[in-house]
Amino acid sequence: MAGHRSEASSIVPHDPPSFDEVYAAHYADLTVQLYAYFGDRQEAQDVVQEAFCRALARWRTVSRYDDPVAWVRRVAWNLAVSRWRRARTALGFLRRQPSVEPRADGPEPDRVALLAALAELPDTQRRALVLHYLADMPVGEVARREGVAEGTVKSWLHRGRAAMAARLKMSDTAGGER
C-alpha cells in the first residue's frame, strides 16, 4: 500500500485557537443565551464580557481545553447566577426597609444667610468669628491658636461683625469681645 498513510500518522496536533478568534466567533451567541436568561441585554453583555476577560487572563490554559468556549460559557452562567442571587438578596433587604423614610427639614433661611455671609468674609475674619462665637473661645485663646496678638483678633472680630451686619442688614449688636 504505497502512498497510503495510516490514520494515526495523519493526526497532526493543532494549534489552540487564538483568543481573538474565539471571542469574535462566540461573543454574540453567548450574549444571546445570557440575554434569554437575564431578560436584560446590558447585563448579558456585562457577564459575557467579564467571562471573556477572565478567559483572557488564563488563555494559555483555557485555549488548550477541548472546548474553550464551554469554559467561557460556564463562567458567564456562574456570573449570571451570582448576580441574580445578589440582586435577589438586595431586593429582599430593600423590601424589609421602612417604605417611608423620616423627613428631615432643611436649614432655616437665617442659617443659610449666615453661612453665605460667613463664606464671603476673608479667612482670618471668618475663623475669628467662628472660633470666638461658635466655639466659644476667648479672644486670648483665638490669638494663641492663630499666632497673632489679641488686638489683631479684636480687629478681625470687629471687621467681621461689621461685614456680617452689612450683609445680613443688621446692626452690630454682638457686643464686645471677652
C-alpha positions as CSV (number, residue, x, y, z in Angstrom):
1,M,0.0,0.0,0.0
2,A,2.4,2.6,-1.2
3,G,1.3,6.2,-0.6
4,H,-1.3,5.2,1.9
5,R,-0.8,6.5,5.4
6,S,-2.4,5.1,8.5
7,E,-5.0,7.1,10.3
8,A,-2.7,7.5,13.3
9,S,0.1,9.1,11.4
10,S,-2.3,11.7,9.8
11,I,-3.3,13.2,13.1
12,V,-1.4,16.4,13.5
13,P,-1.6,18.3,16.8
14,H,-3.4,21.6,16.1
15,D,-2.5,24.9,17.5
16,P,-5.0,26.1,20.0
17,P,-7.4,28.9,18.8
18,S,-6.4,32.4,19.4
19,F,-8.4,34.4,22.0
20,D,-9.5,36.9,19.3
21,E,-10.9,34.1,17.1
22,V,-12.9,32.6,19.9
23,Y,-14.1,36.0,21.0
24,A,-15.2,37.0,17.5
25,A,-16.9,33.7,16.9
26,H,-18.8,33.3,20.1
27,Y,-19.4,36.6,21.9
28,A,-22.7,37.3,20.2
29,D,-24.0,33.7,20.7
30,L,-23.1,33.7,24.4
31,T,-24.7,37.1,24.8
32,V,-28.0,35.9,23.3
33,Q,-28.0,32.9,25.6
34,L,-27.5,35.1,28.7
35,Y,-29.9,37.7,27.4
36,A,-32.6,34.9,27.3
37,Y,-31.7,34.1,30.9
38,F,-31.5,37.7,32.3
39,G,-34.0,39.4,30.1
40,D,-31.6,42.3,30.2
41,R,-29.2,42.8,27.3
42,Q,-26.8,45.1,29.2
43,E,-26.5,42.5,32.0
44,A,-25.9,39.7,29.5
45,Q,-23.2,41.7,27.7
46,D,-21.6,42.5,31.0
47,V,-21.4,38.9,32.2
48,V,-20.2,37.6,28.9
49,Q,-17.6,40.3,28.7
50,E,-16.4,39.5,32.2
51,A,-16.2,35.8,31.4
52,F,-14.0,36.6,28.4
53,C,-11.8,38.9,30.5
54,R,-11.3,36.0,32.9
55,A,-10.6,33.7,30.0
56,L,-8.0,36.1,28.5
57,A,-6.2,36.2,31.9
58,R,-5.8,32.4,31.7
59,W,-5.8,32.0,27.9
60,R,-2.6,29.8,27.8
61,T,-4.5,27.2,29.9
62,V,-8.1,27.8,28.7
63,S,-7.1,27.6,25.0
64,R,-5.8,24.1,25.4
65,Y,-9.1,22.8,26.8
66,D,-11.1,20.5,24.4
67,D,-13.7,23.2,24.3
68,P,-12.5,26.7,25.5
69,V,-16.0,28.2,24.7
70,A,-17.6,25.8,27.2
71,W,-15.3,27.2,29.9
72,V,-16.2,30.7,29.0
73,R,-19.9,29.8,28.9
74,R,-19.8,28.1,32.3
75,V,-18.0,31.2,33.8
76,A,-20.6,33.5,32.2
77,W,-23.5,31.4,33.6
78,N,-21.9,31.3,37.0
79,L,-21.5,35.1,37.0
80,A,-25.1,35.5,35.8
81,V,-26.4,33.3,38.7
82,S,-24.2,35.1,41.2
83,R,-25.6,38.5,40.0
84,W,-29.1,37.2,40.2
85,R,-28.6,36.0,43.7
86,R,-27.1,39.3,44.8
87,A,-29.9,41.2,43.2
88,R,-32.5,38.9,44.9
89,T,-30.8,39.4,48.3
90,A,-30.6,43.2,47.9
91,L,-34.3,43.3,46.8
92,G,-35.2,41.3,49.9
93,F,-33.3,43.7,52.1
94,L,-35.0,46.7,50.5
95,R,-38.4,45.1,50.9
96,R,-37.7,44.8,54.7
97,Q,-36.9,48.5,55.0
98,P,-39.5,51.1,56.0
99,S,-41.3,52.4,52.9
100,V,-41.3,56.0,54.2
101,E,-38.0,57.5,55.4
102,P,-38.2,60.1,58.1
103,R,-38.2,63.6,56.6
104,A,-35.5,66.0,57.7
105,D,-36.2,69.6,57.4
106,G,-33.7,71.7,55.5
107,P,-31.8,74.5,57.2
108,E,-33.7,77.6,58.2
109,P,-33.3,80.6,55.9
110,D,-31.5,82.5,58.6
111,R,-28.9,79.8,58.9
112,V,-28.4,79.7,55.1
113,A,-28.0,83.5,55.1
114,L,-25.5,83.3,58.0
115,L,-23.4,80.6,56.3
116,A,-23.5,82.5,53.0
117,A,-22.4,85.7,54.7
118,L,-19.6,83.9,56.5
119,A,-18.4,82.4,53.3
120,E,-17.8,85.9,51.8
121,L,-15.5,87.0,54.6
122,P,-11.7,86.9,54.5
123,D,-10.4,83.6,56.1
124,T,-8.9,85.4,59.1
125,Q,-12.2,87.2,60.0
126,R,-14.3,84.1,59.4
127,R,-12.0,81.9,61.6
128,A,-12.0,84.6,64.3
129,L,-15.8,84.8,64.3
130,V,-16.3,81.0,64.2
131,L,-13.8,80.3,67.0
132,H,-14.9,83.2,69.2
133,Y,-18.7,83.0,68.8
134,L,-19.4,79.4,67.8
135,A,-16.6,77.6,69.5
136,D,-16.9,79.9,72.5
137,M,-13.1,80.6,72.7
138,P,-11.9,83.8,74.5
139,V,-10.0,86.3,72.4
140,G,-6.7,85.3,74.1
141,E,-7.2,81.7,73.1
142,V,-8.1,82.6,69.5
143,A,-4.9,84.8,69.4
144,R,-2.7,81.9,70.6
145,R,-4.3,79.5,68.2
146,E,-3.8,81.9,65.3
147,G,-0.4,83.0,66.4
148,V,-1.3,86.7,66.5
149,A,-1.7,89.5,69.1
150,E,-5.0,89.8,70.9
151,G,-5.5,93.2,69.3
152,T,-5.3,91.6,65.8
153,V,-8.1,89.2,66.8
154,K,-10.2,92.0,68.1
155,S,-9.7,93.9,64.9
156,W,-10.7,90.8,62.9
157,L,-13.8,90.3,65.1
158,H,-14.8,94.0,64.7
159,R,-14.4,94.0,60.9
160,G,-16.0,90.6,60.6
161,R,-19.1,91.6,62.6
162,A,-19.4,94.8,60.6
163,A,-19.2,92.9,57.3
164,M,-21.7,90.4,58.5
165,A,-24.1,93.1,59.7
166,A,-23.9,94.8,56.3
167,R,-24.5,91.5,54.5
168,L,-27.3,90.5,56.9
169,K,-28.8,94.1,57.1
170,M,-28.5,94.3,60.9
171,S,-26.7,96.5,63.4
172,D,-23.6,95.4,65.3
173,T,-25.3,94.2,68.5
174,A,-23.0,91.3,69.2
175,G,-21.2,93.4,71.9
176,G,-17.6,93.4,72.9
177,E,-15.1,90.7,72.9
178,R,-14.5,88.6,76.0
